[in-house]
Amino acid sequence: MRRYLKLLKIFWGNSLQLELEYRANFWGKLLSVVMGILTNLAMIWILFSQTKTIGGWTADEVLVLMGVFHLVHAVIVLWLGPT
């Protein structure tokens, strides 16, 4: 098991080096992710400023759903992303 964890650490280190190789690319991706999340939050705020529920979902429930989606997406990208 330790062997596999060591190998996983090497893969993550390699992936991190590849991402940080081009700083502008790294900062561009980071900015893109932040802008995407802010856009999602703005959309939710705009929609729920006009009504209390949409299809039985409250704003808080939609925010939790969005958070879970982004968390699951991050885990998938971390484990299955290109190395």
PyMOL commands that set and color helices and strands:
alter all, ss='L'
color gray80, all
select helices_A, chain A and resi 2-20+23-48+59-80
alter helices_A, ss='H'
color red, helices_A
select strands_A, chain A and resi 53-54+57-58
alter strands_A, ss='S'
color yellow, strands_A
deselect
rebuild
show_as cartoon
